[in-house]
Amino acid sequence: MNLKLLLLNRIRFAFAAFSNLLARKWKRNFYVYLAVLFTLFALLDTAFLHIGSEIRTVTFDAMVRYRLAPPKPDPDIVIVDIDEASLSAMSKQYGRWPWPRRVLGEFVEQVEKQHPKAVIFDILFSDADVFNPKSDAAFDASIAKTGNTFFPMLLIDSSDDSLRQVKIAQIPGAMPVPDEMQEADATINMILPHFKSAIDGGRLGTQNVILDSDGVVRNYPVYSEGYGWQVPSLPARIGREFGWPAPTTDHMLLNWRGKPFSYHYVSFADAYLAMTGKGKLRAPDEFKDKIIIIGSTAPNLYDVRATPMAEMHPGVEVLATAIDNYKHGDSLRFPEGRIWYLLITLTIIWLTAWAFRREEGRGNVDTLFGLSQFILIAFSFASINFTDTYINLAGPVMLGIAYFTLARLYATATEQALEQNMVSAASSRSGELQATLFLLRFDTRRNVISDGMLGKIRLGLQRLGSARKSVEVMNGAQKGLWGLFEKTIAISWVADVADEAAQKAIREDVEQVLNGLQPLLRLHLLHVDGAVNHVLHQGNVHGGERAAEGWRLLFAEALLKWEEKRELDKQGE
């Protein structure tokens, strides 16, 4: 005996028995039960779990990364890059990093001659250079002469605020929060620039970024709040200086300009050596009216961040993107809209449940569901490509797909057991039964009859009348006499021979099918007249095990009756 075939056979029987058990226990109510379960999950997720939010984050990254036309970087933002080439070129005279700070002071003095709009350091000058105090003094003197240099400060974990001596009220640029009480003596754990001229200039902002739970930078703070005070970020402080409109939120969802190195970069060494007469000449107005950001992309300085655009994105370009967003007011809007997302999710789930429960036809349900999910995803993708507002529907779509998958598995497993088949109905009864068979064959000479069209007509016939019946499409490639069943729909009813009320209901149902046939055909066929011919036949069948044999005889009698009708029609012509 073939053990493999034996095992497969037992598995098939077990699966069929399990499917029949599910069908008897839950019937089509399973789709409602499943929808209730998904509704409870959606409510819990909205209130507590926030799994949908995590899904939206992953989808957001993909859609931002693969936008069709991301906004272009501002051409007036230039990154002066302390790159690996600069470290190598400057090492002969100034050694490896960190260089004496007078080098940066000389750069500031020289670049100011070209009248840039701003010079922004993405370098935290937290401590003095104890080995070169004269260099520090020279740098301090250089920046004291400027009115457009900006410096970062770093906000550290607030749990140690009481141990710091920096009063938040004394931080340059700190502002009272409207409608809140300010604590004038509250201290904050903040690292300020070491240089007096930088603090006296007051052009300071925090250098902190916002890391999401996965360590990815998607947002940039506009300001940090504490003790009734607002401390601006570096982009916000620059924006305040130049009168750029402030965002209405405390953080910006960054509108990325493209992959890393999308901005205009200039090697620090090339610019410095050219301006100090030690290198190749460059345009004398190269930096006129530019916003210069001095930072580093050298790998060994480790100024990199994970962003939706890349796992290793230069930190200086993250700052440039935040400044660019602030200047143009085009940071992305990502409305929370939890209630709206919940309503969309529930709409998807319950409409899908309704379609499955109504037995809308496998092809119809699959097509409509797939089309609806495609439209939702396309809407999200369009929102981030053509607007600054990202409507992320990934959570509702994913839950909808999960519901559809489980519902389709159940439908496939119980399809045969739940089918409204009159042969099965007769097999489950006993005694003498009256069977009614109504065959409709479509003429393909005047109309193109697709399988999908037949399925829609079948559903329409199923809804006509109120008596229980079976409506089945008989489609294939039969030849000869049996070719009559090609492009054919069979409608069948069954009732006890002694049940006059049930037989009357069937007669009324047949009448409603006949009356509704022409209007139904007009919805789907171009040529209705002569598009279908039919035959109605009744007979008795036995219930139980002999039901299938009785139905086969009934079909044969209906076929003979149909042939007789065709011959009479030919003679009448």
C-alpha angles and dihedrals in degrees: 000000000000104000093194093056090044091053093046091048092053091048091052092050091047091049092048091049091048091048091051090049091052091046093051094045102043105012109179091330086085089083091056093046090049091048090052090051092050090046091056090049091049091051092049091046092051093049104034120351102051093193088142089058090056090051090050090053093055091047091046090057092051094047093047091048094050102039114148096228116009115193114270121249116260106264090214092064110087125181114213098205126210088204131167091270090055092049090052095044095048097041095084093063105022105023126231123321130330095055122196105281093235085075089064089043091054090050091053092049093049097043091049087066087068092054102236118190093235141351110211123189117213087189122100109224095196101151141029122260096243092188095054112030093157090059090052090050091051092051091048090052092049095054091043088067093056133079099191106054118115129197135196128235126193126231112210131198107307093220089089097045092118091060094057127086097208109110110214091217090060096052108112110250096019111138133192116259108240115252093010131107113248121222102215095191097044113125127212135202098246131147108216127192113277094228121093093210091057092052094043090051089058094210095131134133137169118270095204122125128202114249116199120218090273092054094252123135110230100140135048121203120244091197141340121237131212140144092001094308136109120215111196124229117236094262090048092050090050090047091051090051093054099035098247114165111264120234116251093230132067092242139030125230097222118244098211118217095211140289122335116299094029092130125078109272128196121189109242093221093052093050096041096047092046093051093046093048096249100106145032116317119256133190108295092222097041093125100034110140090353128138102232120201115192110205143124139258095175107132095225092057090062098215096150134125135193110243136166087263099053142353089236111038119167109254091221089059091050087057091046090052092051091050090046091051091047093049095050097033091229104124110141121269113221106183112208092214093164093166092050092048089049092051092049090049093050091046091054093047098046096043089052090048090049092051093050093046093050090051092234092178126275095254093047095049093046093047096046093045093047091047093049093051091047090052092050093049091045090051091053092047092048092050093059094041099048104025140034091240117088113207101193111196096167094112095055091043094051093049090047091052091048091052093046092049093054092043092050091049090052092045091051093046095048100032095109095041093049096043113120093234119163092206089060090044091053091046090056092054134067135220130027117336134189112229125196121197125189116186123192121188121191122221108232094190093081102026135040103233113197125190089246091054091050089052092054092048089049091055090048091052090047090059095049113099128359107253119104111262143154120241114190135173113227107200131159145103102281119160135213118359093354090056085084087080094059111108088009133141119205121202118190137182132184132196139162111270089233095049104094093173092056092046091050090051089052092051090051090047091052089050092052091049091052092047094047097043099085096047089048093051091050088062093059111020131067095208112039103168109090091358094125138026123195146186129205119206134174132192144144126269133181120246125233123028093350093058096093092051091050093051091050090054090047091054091050091051090048090051092051090048089050091052091049089051091051091052092050090049090052092050090049090056 
